[in-house]
Amino acid sequence: MAYTFDAQIVSDLHKDAHGCRPSSFWWQCWNEASDDEKQAEWDDLLEVLERTMERERQEEMRAIDEFNTAIDKIMSAVRCTRDDAIRIYVDSLELSEYDLAYGASYICYHVGLPYSMGHVFVDAGVVKHRGL
């Protein structure tokens, strides 16, 4: 059997799949496992990662839809430009100046949008930079 597991990055894979680094108990089991058992664990982590990535992608899509719906509602109710609606939307989040100091990336994080949408908040003049 050809092994594809990598003991050097398994901790990173575990974190990406489960959201946290492996526990000391997990490491003990890993270190005592045979290569076949390590490969099975590796393959399981890859499957969990795939499901995690799909769930996150769907959550981001839902957040984008909710954001666009909110902006459209504001534009309709207030009869304003998209940029004005985005500024009103961000104001409604009641973020502190400290929060906004992190830039657009914090707003994206706060509402579940992908960081690639940070330009929306910069372009609307809400913040001056994309953030971290």
N, C-alpha and C positions, 0 to 999 in steps of 0.2 A: 504494500500500500504506500502511495506517495503522500507524505504529510505536507500540509500547507500551513499549519499553525506556526505562529511566530511568538516565542516566549518574550521577545523584546518589546512587542507592542500589544500583547494581550490585555494589559491593564488599560490602555487607551481604547481598545475595542470594547472592553467591559464598560468603561465610562460612557462611551457613545451609545451603547446598547441599553444600559440600565440607568444612566444619569449619575452614577457614582463610581468611585474606584472600588476594586474588589476588597473585601474584608480580609482580615488575617486568617480567618477560618477558610475562606475561599482559596487563599494562597497556599495554605497547608495542603488542602486537597489537590490543588494544581501540582504542587511540587512532588506529591506522592503518587500522582497519576502516571499510568503508562502512556506511551506515545499514542496508542489507539484511543485511550480515554481523553487525552488532551485534544486530539483531533475532533472527537465527538463534541467536546465542550466548545471548541473553536467554531465548529459548524453551527452549534446551537446559538452562540453569540452572534454569528452572522445573520441567522434567521431573525433573532430578536431585533438586531440593528435594522434590518430591512423593514420590519413591522413598525419600529419606532420612527424611522424616516418617513414612511408612508403616512403615519398618524400626524406627524409634525407638518407634512406637506398639506394634508387636508385641513388641519387647524389654521395654517397660514392662509389657505384659500378662503376659508370661512371668515377669517379676520379681514381679509381684503374686501370680500363682499359686504360685510357689516360696515366697514369704513366707508366704502363707496356709497352705500345706501344712506348712511348718516349724512354724508356730505351732500348728496342729492336732496335729502329732506331739508337740510339747512338752506340750501340754495333756493329751494322752492318756497319755503316759509318766509325767508328774509329777503328774497329776490336780490341775491348778491352774486359776486363772481365766485368761482371755485376757490381761488386763493383766500378770499374773505371767509368763505365757509370753512376752510381748513383752519384758519386762525380762530374762528368761533369754536370749532370742534375742540381744538387744543385747549382753549380757555376753559371749556366745560370739563376738562379732565382735572382741573384744579391742581396742576403740577406746580411745585415750588420753583423758585428761581434756581435753587440748588439742583433740582432734577433737570431743569432745562439747560443747565451749564454743561451737561453731558452731551448735548446736541440732539440731533435727529434720531440717533440710534436709541436713546433712552425712550423717546416717544414710541418708536417702533416696538421696542421691548415691552413697554407698558401696555400696549393694545394688541400685541401678538402679531404685528405685521413683520414681514421679512425685512431685514436690514437694508436690502436693496431698494426699498421704498423711501429711504431717508431723504432722498432728493426732493420728494414732495413737500416736506416741511421746510427745507432750505429754500426751495423755489418760491414757496408761499410767504417767506420772510418770517417764519415762526422762530427759527434759530439760524445762526450764521454758519454752522458747520454740521457735518454728518455725525460727528461724535467719535467714539472710540473705535 
